[in-house]
Amino acid sequence: MNHPRRRDDEVVIVGGGIGGLTLALELHAAGIPCRVYEAVAEIKALGVGINLLPHAQRELSRLGLEPALAAVAVETKEAAFYNRFGQHIYSEPLGRFAGYAWPQFSIHRGDLHAVLLAAALARLGPERVFTGWRCTGVASDAGGVTVRFAGAGGERLDDVRGAIAIACDGINSAIRRQFFPDEPEPLYSGVTMWRGVTEMAPVLSGATFVRAGWLATGKLVMYPIRNDIDGRGTQLVNWVAENEVPQRVARDWTRRGYLEDFAGPYADWQWGWIDVAAMFRAAGTILEYPMVDQEPLPRWTFERATLLGDAAHPMVPRGSNGAGQAIVDARVLTECLLADTDWPAALAAYERRRLPATTQVVLTNRVNPPDAILRVVYERTGDRPFGAIEDVVSRAELVAITDAYKRVAGYDPQTLAAT
């Protein structure tokens, strides 16, 4: 199979997911030529919901994508925390409602991917986005990098030359495996999540990000990701049920889940404004995923190749930080390439800036995730209803808990103002 014109001054992006496409758009905006190689033959809408937090949305807005995202997403107004008895613990505004210059969007992952892909095809041109090219390895030399590929049937495709290669090929990255062939298996957190989407009438503000319960007795996350899907105001609501169970399945974002495997603890979660068990039963899609991560790597960069996004720092999927950190990676990498014409040195600079920051997020997600408020209330009440939340935890402490996570993840106002 003949490959179109290959150049040794271009960036080869391995992977056409959120990180890879965002990087392509960043590089294009900076005037750096690149090509994107995606393993699947046809890019389809996969997954369920995702939140674009201020650090990620800032970059996407700067790339001119905010109008397209606003057309398919829900602009989130607030976060609200409840115990498993439906008692309200705490609420805080989000995005523009919290004073940020950018919205927080709750969006179907497939819709986000479609916006990024459409922009990449329009700006780079379809001749620079390839599908059905599965990376099998990479090799650096003094003049550039050679990336090896196979087709959908396993046949070898032409090698691709470039100046540098960026592995954006996700949690099962072939380039990560090449760099770290003896890396241990993913670490299981003790929690499995079941995810789904349900068509339903709006609840609360119609733009509320809800977290409720706690892991020991069942935890719920829910938020709308599409508005007015039927002309009658119905929303598509994304939900996640997290239960402490022995690991049941391997890491696979597309594995089907079943109601009977997780719904029992939520049978009596009926709070007036929501019947959680009924929401689960009405879901059109259920997926099961073990909450796993991997130990942070000591390095990402090997000569003319480096890692980005989930290939670099797979983390427990809490706090919408997998995609968010990949988007920030893309911006920082582009800045480093613009700042230094010695691109291997620029890759090393990118690693110095991003590896420590993402390592902190990976480790924090293990012990103090963004919903640690729920754990505090669960432990202090002994998993019983409370009389007044102020008798359990002060508002100042609640604010401090959420603000601490924002600082670690890099989307507190002070960090954003400084970067």
N, C-alpha and C positions, 0 to 999 in steps of 0.2 A: 504494500500500500504506500503510495507516494505521499509525502507530506509537503504542504506548501512551503514557500520560501522560509528558510531558517536563518536567524541572525544571532551573532554572538554578542550583540549589545542589548538584548532584550531580557526581560524577567520572565522566567517560566513559572507559572502558578499551577501547582498540582492540587486540584480540587476546586469544584465550582459551587461550594456551599456558601454559607453566609460570610465566613471569613475570606474565602478566596475571591468572591465577587466584590466584596467591599474593598479588598486590596486592589483589585483590578481598577475599580473606579477611582480610588485614591491615586494610583500610579498614573492613570490617564489624565487626571486633573493636574498632576504635577509635570506632565509632559514626558513621562518615562514609558517607553513602549513595553508591552507585555502581551502574553498569550495565556489563556486559561484552558486547562485540560481536565475534564471531568470524567470519572470512571463510568457512570451510567450512560446508557445509550440515549435515554430520553429523560429529561429532567421533569419530575412530577412533584406536585404538592404533597409533602410528607409531614408527619408530626401533628402536633396540636398547637396549644397556645404558647406565647412567649411575651415577655415584657421588655420594652426598649426603655431602659433607665436613662437618666440625664447624660451620663458619660458616653453612652452609645448614641443616643439620639442627637446629641450635639454634633457628632461626626456626620451622621446621615443627613441632618439638616444642612450642614455646611456643604455637603455634596449635592444639594438641591433636591433631595428626595422627600422632604417633608410633605409637600402637597399630595404626592402619590401615596404615601403612607397614610395620611389623614383620610384619604378616600376609602380605605379598606380596613382601617383599624378603629378602635375605641380609644378616645383620649381619656386616660384614667384620672379621676379626680382625687381619690383618697384611698388610703389603706385603713382597714378596720380589723381589729383583733377581738376574738371571742373565745370563751372557754367552751367545753363540749356541752354545757348546759344552755348555751345560747346567750350567756351574759356578756354584755359589752365590756371590754377591757380598756381599749384605747383606739383612737383614730388620729390620723395625721394627713394633711393634704399632700398631694404628689404633683410632680411636673410643674407646669405653669401655675397651678393652684398653690404651690408651695414657694413661688417666687423665682423659679428657674426661668431661664430665657427660652427653654425648649419644652415641648410637651413630653409626657410619658405616654407611650402608646402600648396598649394591649392588643396583640395581633396574632392571627393564625400564622404559624411558622411558614406554611406554604404561601401565604399572601406576601409575607416579607421577602421570601425567596423570589417570588414572581416579580416584585418591584425591582429587586436588585438585578435579576436576570434581564429584564426589559431594558433597564438603564445601561447595563453592560453591552448588550447587543446593539443598542442605539448609538452609544458613544464610542465603543471600541470598534464596532462592526462585527457582523456574524462570522466573518472570516478569522477572527481572533478568539473565538470561543468554540472549543471542540468537545464533543461528547463521545462516549464509547472508547475513551483512552484511559486505561487503568495503569497507573504507575507501578513499575516493578523494581525500580532502583535508580540511583543517581551516582554519578562519578564526577569529581572535580579535577581540573588540570590547570596549568598556568594560564591558559587562554579563555577559560570559561567552564561550563558545566554541560554534561551530557545526561539527559534523563531518558530512561528506558520505559517503554510502554508495551502493553498487550491489549488486544481487542476483546470484545465481548465473548468470543469463542476461545480465548486463550492464545490466539495467533499473535506472533510478534509483530509489532508495528515499527515504523521507522523511529530511530533514536531522534531526540529533539535536542538541539543545541541552544544555549543561552548564556548570558553573562552570569546569572545566578539562578537558583531554584528555590522556591518557597513552598514548603509542604503545608498545604491547607487541607489535607485529606482526612481530617477527623480522627476519631478515637481509635480507629483501626489503621492508622497511617502506615503505609509501606515504608516510607522513609524513616519514620521513628523506629520501626522494627529493624531497619538496616543499621541505624546508628546505635541501637541498644538491643541487640539480639537476645540478651539474657535477662531482659527486664522482667521482674516478677509479675504475676497475674494481678488484675485490678483488685483493690481492697474493698471489701464489702462493709458498709456502715452498720449493718444490722437492720436496715430499713428497706422495704420495697415500696415502690409507688405504682399506683394504677392511675392512668390518666384517661380522660374522656372529654367529649364535647356533647352538650345537650342544647337543643332548641327550647327556649323558655321565655316567659315574660320577664322584663327587667325586675331586679330586686334592689332594695336600698336606693342609692342614687342613680342606678343604671350604669355607673362607671366606677364601682367600688371594687378594690382588690381586697378580698376577704381571706384571713387566716384564722383557723379555729382549732380547738382541741390541743392535744399534744401526742407525741409519738407512742407513748406507752399505752394509750387507750384509743388511738386513732387521731390523725391530724388531717385537716381539710384545707386546701387552697382552692379558691374559685374566683374567676373574673371574666367579664364578657370580652369577646374578641371580634365580634361582628355585630353591627347595629342593623335593625330593621331588615331582616333577611327575607321577609315575606310581604312587606308593604303594610303590615299591621302592628309594627313595633316589636316583633319577636327578635330576641337576640340569640346569637350562638355563644354559649357560656362554656369556658374551659374550666375543668376541675381536676384536682389531683388529690387522691387519697393515699396517705402514707401510713404504713403499719409496720410495727416491729415484728419481723418473722425471720426464720432462717432463710438463707438465700435459696431461691427456688429456680431461677433461670439465669442464663448467661446474658451478657451485655448486648442488647439488640434493641435499637430504638423502635423497631417496627413489630415487635412480638405482640401477638394478640393477648388480651387479658380477659378474664371471666369474672362476672359479678359475684359468683358464689365464693371466690377465693379471697375477697377482701371486704365485702359490704356488711358483714355481721356486726362489727362494732358501731356502725352508724344507724342501726335500725330505728333508734328512738331520737335521732337528731331532728326534731321538728320544733322550729322556733317562731312560728307565726309567719315570718317573712320567707321562710324556706323549709321545704321538706327534703332533706339531703338524700335519704334513701330513694325517694321518688325521682329525684334528679339523676341519680346513678342509673336507675332502671330505664329511664327514658333516653339514655345516651345512644347515639348512633355509632360511636366508636369507643372501644376500650383497649388500652395498651398497657402492658406490664413491663416495668424496668427496675432492675436492682439499683439501689443508690450506691454507686461505686465511684471511686476515683483512683488515681495512681500517685505513687510518691513523686514529689517534684523532682525533675531531672537536674543534674549538676550543670548541664549545658544544653543548648539547642543548636548551636552553629558548628558546622564542620566544613571548613574552607569556604566553598561557594554555595552552600546549601544551609537553610535554617528551617525551623518549625514555627508555626503560627496557629493560634486558636486551640481547638481540642487536640490537635496533633502535638502541641507543645505542653499544654497544661490541662488535661482532662480533670474535671472537678465534679464533686457531688452536685447534682442539678438543683441547687437552691439559690434563691436570690437573683434569678435571671442573669447570672454572671457568665455562663459559658459563651453565649453569643456576644454579650456585652464586652467581655474582655477580648474576644477575637476582633471586634470592630475597633477597639482601642489599639490593639496590636497593629492593625493595618495602617492606622494613622501614624503611629510612632515609627514603624518601619519605613514608611514613605519619607518622613522627616529625616531619618538617618541617611537614606539614599540620596536625598537632595543635599545634605550637609557635607558629604564626603564622596569624592569621585572614585576613591578606592573602595569598591563595593564590598569586598570581603571584610574590610575594616568597618564599613557601615553596618554589616550584619552583626559584627561583634558588638558594636555600640547599641544596636537595637536589643540584643540579648542582655546587655548590662542594664538597660533601662526597664525592660519588661519582665525578665525572669524573677527578680526579687519581688516585684509587685504582685505578680500572679501567684507566686508561691505563697505569699501571705493570704491571698484569697482562698486558695485550695485548703490551707491549714485552718483558716478561720471557719470555713464552711463545715468542717468536721466538728467543731466544738461550740462555736457561737454564731450560728446562722442568723439571718435577718429576722427570723421569727422566735428568737430566744426569749422574747417577752412571754410567749406561751409557756415555755418551760418554767420560767420564774413563777408564774401564777399557779401552774400545776403543782409545783413543789411546795409552795408556801401555803396553799389551801388544802394540801393532801387530796387533791382531785375531788373537792367538794364545792358546792355553790358558795359564793361569798355574799356578805351583806352589802358592803361598799368597797369598791376597788381601792379606794384610798387607804383602807385598813390593811390591804395586802401589799401594795406597792405604790409609791408616790408617783405623781406625774413627772417630776423631775428625773426620777430613775428610769421611767419608761422612755422619755426623750433621750436620755443618755445612752440607753441600749441601742436604739435605732440609729442615733448619730454615730456611734462607734462603728457600726457595720458600714455605714456610708463612707466613713474615712478609709477603712480598709479596702473597700471596693473601688474607691477613687471617684465617687460622685457626690461628695459633700461640696457645698458651695466654695469653700476655701480652696480645696484641691483643684476644682474645675477652673477657678479664677487664675490659678498659678500655672496651669498647663495649656 
